[in-house]
Amino acid sequence: MFPMQRRVTFTRDVEISPKGKVYVSSASFPSWHIEDTQPTLIEITPR
């Protein structure tokens, strides 16, 4: 489990690149519900 960087969002899609990196896109609707009003692409990097 990875906490999201924003409080008012949900994970929309999960993509894995050919190099094995994991990306999630997050969004909320309407977009003004997100703190900076922008949907976001996030790279997940385990510690």
Chimera marker file (.cmm) of the C-alpha trace (Angstrom):
<marker_set name="trace">
<marker id="1" x="0.000" y="0.000" z="0.000" r="1" g="1" b="0" radius="0.5"/>
<marker id="2" x="1.291" y="3.426" z="-0.959" r="1" g="1" b="0" radius="0.5"/>
<marker id="3" x="-0.297" y="6.590" z="0.432" r="1" g="1" b="0" radius="0.5"/>
<marker id="4" x="-1.227" y="9.088" z="-2.263" r="1" g="1" b="0" radius="0.5"/>
<marker id="5" x="0.332" y="12.530" z="-2.188" r="1" g="1" b="0" radius="0.5"/>
<marker id="6" x="-3.044" y="14.237" z="-2.296" r="1" g="1" b="0" radius="0.5"/>
<marker id="7" x="-5.914" y="13.738" z="0.109" r="1" g="1" b="0" radius="0.5"/>
<marker id="8" x="-8.873" y="14.061" z="-2.247" r="1" g="1" b="0" radius="0.5"/>
<marker id="9" x="-8.057" y="11.715" z="-5.100" r="1" g="1" b="0" radius="0.5"/>
<marker id="10" x="-8.335" y="8.139" z="-6.271" r="1" g="1" b="0" radius="0.5"/>
<marker id="11" x="-6.164" y="5.927" z="-8.449" r="1" g="1" b="0" radius="0.5"/>
<marker id="12" x="-7.516" y="5.853" z="-11.952" r="1" g="1" b="0" radius="0.5"/>
<marker id="13" x="-5.075" y="3.688" z="-13.975" r="1" g="1" b="0" radius="0.5"/>
<marker id="14" x="-1.952" y="1.641" z="-13.252" r="1" g="1" b="0" radius="0.5"/>
<marker id="15" x="0.659" y="1.225" z="-15.996" r="1" g="1" b="0" radius="0.5"/>
<marker id="16" x="3.931" y="-0.732" z="-15.967" r="1" g="1" b="0" radius="0.5"/>
<marker id="17" x="6.647" y="0.429" z="-18.371" r="1" g="1" b="0" radius="0.5"/>
<marker id="18" x="8.855" y="-1.970" z="-20.360" r="1" g="1" b="0" radius="0.5"/>
<marker id="19" x="11.629" y="-1.182" z="-17.843" r="1" g="1" b="0" radius="0.5"/>
<marker id="20" x="9.400" y="-2.274" z="-14.945" r="1" g="1" b="0" radius="0.5"/>
<marker id="21" x="8.582" y="1.173" z="-13.545" r="1" g="1" b="0" radius="0.5"/>
<marker id="22" x="5.070" y="1.540" z="-12.150" r="1" g="1" b="0" radius="0.5"/>
<marker id="23" x="2.952" y="4.622" z="-12.843" r="1" g="1" b="0" radius="0.5"/>
<marker id="24" x="-0.497" y="5.513" z="-11.581" r="1" g="1" b="0" radius="0.5"/>
<marker id="25" x="-2.734" y="8.288" z="-12.769" r="1" g="1" b="0" radius="0.5"/>
<marker id="26" x="-4.981" y="9.885" z="-10.252" r="1" g="1" b="0" radius="0.5"/>
<marker id="27" x="-7.968" y="12.090" z="-10.712" r="1" g="1" b="0" radius="0.5"/>
<marker id="28" x="-11.063" y="13.399" z="-9.111" r="1" g="1" b="0" radius="0.5"/>
<marker id="29" x="-14.100" y="14.840" z="-10.762" r="1" g="1" b="0" radius="0.5"/>
<marker id="30" x="-14.640" y="17.698" z="-10.967" r="1" g="1" b="0" radius="0.5"/>
<marker id="31" x="-10.949" y="18.622" z="-11.062" r="1" g="1" b="0" radius="0.5"/>
<marker id="32" x="-11.289" y="21.519" z="-8.611" r="1" g="1" b="0" radius="0.5"/>
<marker id="33" x="-11.717" y="18.885" z="-5.894" r="1" g="1" b="0" radius="0.5"/>
<marker id="34" x="-7.964" y="18.162" z="-6.224" r="1" g="1" b="0" radius="0.5"/>
<marker id="35" x="-5.707" y="20.523" z="-4.255" r="1" g="1" b="0" radius="0.5"/>
<marker id="36" x="-3.935" y="21.974" z="-7.314" r="1" g="1" b="0" radius="0.5"/>
<marker id="37" x="-6.838" y="21.275" z="-9.732" r="1" g="1" b="0" radius="0.5"/>
<marker id="38" x="-4.667" y="19.049" z="-11.967" r="1" g="1" b="0" radius="0.5"/>
<marker id="39" x="-4.877" y="15.306" z="-12.606" r="1" g="1" b="0" radius="0.5"/>
<marker id="40" x="-1.499" y="13.730" z="-11.837" r="1" g="1" b="0" radius="0.5"/>
<marker id="41" x="0.781" y="10.985" z="-13.125" r="1" g="1" b="0" radius="0.5"/>
<marker id="42" x="2.774" y="9.442" z="-10.257" r="1" g="1" b="0" radius="0.5"/>
<marker id="43" x="5.746" y="7.071" z="-10.441" r="1" g="1" b="0" radius="0.5"/>
<marker id="44" x="5.705" y="4.560" z="-7.596" r="1" g="1" b="0" radius="0.5"/>
<marker id="45" x="9.166" y="3.715" z="-6.296" r="1" g="1" b="0" radius="0.5"/>
<marker id="46" x="9.317" y="1.149" z="-3.468" r="1" g="1" b="0" radius="0.5"/>
<marker id="47" x="11.915" y="1.776" z="-0.767" r="1" g="1" b="0" radius="0.5"/>
<link id1="1" id2="2" r="1" g="1" b="0" radius="0.2"/>
<link id1="2" id2="3" r="1" g="1" b="0" radius="0.2"/>
<link id1="3" id2="4" r="1" g="1" b="0" radius="0.2"/>
<link id1="4" id2="5" r="1" g="1" b="0" radius="0.2"/>
<link id1="5" id2="6" r="1" g="1" b="0" radius="0.2"/>
<link id1="6" id2="7" r="1" g="1" b="0" radius="0.2"/>
<link id1="7" id2="8" r="1" g="1" b="0" radius="0.2"/>
<link id1="8" id2="9" r="1" g="1" b="0" radius="0.2"/>
<link id1="9" id2="10" r="1" g="1" b="0" radius="0.2"/>
<link id1="10" id2="11" r="1" g="1" b="0" radius="0.2"/>
<link id1="11" id2="12" r="1" g="1" b="0" radius="0.2"/>
<link id1="12" id2="13" r="1" g="1" b="0" radius="0.2"/>
<link id1="13" id2="14" r="1" g="1" b="0" radius="0.2"/>
<link id1="14" id2="15" r="1" g="1" b="0" radius="0.2"/>
<link id1="15" id2="16" r="1" g="1" b="0" radius="0.2"/>
<link id1="16" id2="17" r="1" g="1" b="0" radius="0.2"/>
<link id1="17" id2="18" r="1" g="1" b="0" radius="0.2"/>
<link id1="18" id2="19" r="1" g="1" b="0" radius="0.2"/>
<link id1="19" id2="20" r="1" g="1" b="0" radius="0.2"/>
<link id1="20" id2="21" r="1" g="1" b="0" radius="0.2"/>
<link id1="21" id2="22" r="1" g="1" b="0" radius="0.2"/>
<link id1="22" id2="23" r="1" g="1" b="0" radius="0.2"/>
<link id1="23" id2="24" r="1" g="1" b="0" radius="0.2"/>
<link id1="24" id2="25" r="1" g="1" b="0" radius="0.2"/>
<link id1="25" id2="26" r="1" g="1" b="0" radius="0.2"/>
<link id1="26" id2="27" r="1" g="1" b="0" radius="0.2"/>
<link id1="27" id2="28" r="1" g="1" b="0" radius="0.2"/>
<link id1="28" id2="29" r="1" g="1" b="0" radius="0.2"/>
<link id1="29" id2="30" r="1" g="1" b="0" radius="0.2"/>
<link id1="30" id2="31" r="1" g="1" b="0" radius="0.2"/>
<link id1="31" id2="32" r="1" g="1" b="0" radius="0.2"/>
<link id1="32" id2="33" r="1" g="1" b="0" radius="0.2"/>
<link id1="33" id2="34" r="1" g="1" b="0" radius="0.2"/>
<link id1="34" id2="35" r="1" g="1" b="0" radius="0.2"/>
<link id1="35" id2="36" r="1" g="1" b="0" radius="0.2"/>
<link id1="36" id2="37" r="1" g="1" b="0" radius="0.2"/>
<link id1="37" id2="38" r="1" g="1" b="0" radius="0.2"/>
<link id1="38" id2="39" r="1" g="1" b="0" radius="0.2"/>
<link id1="39" id2="40" r="1" g="1" b="0" radius="0.2"/>
<link id1="40" id2="41" r="1" g="1" b="0" radius="0.2"/>
<link id1="41" id2="42" r="1" g="1" b="0" radius="0.2"/>
<link id1="42" id2="43" r="1" g="1" b="0" radius="0.2"/>
<link id1="43" id2="44" r="1" g="1" b="0" radius="0.2"/>
<link id1="44" id2="45" r="1" g="1" b="0" radius="0.2"/>
<link id1="45" id2="46" r="1" g="1" b="0" radius="0.2"/>
<link id1="46" id2="47" r="1" g="1" b="0" radius="0.2"/>
</marker_set>
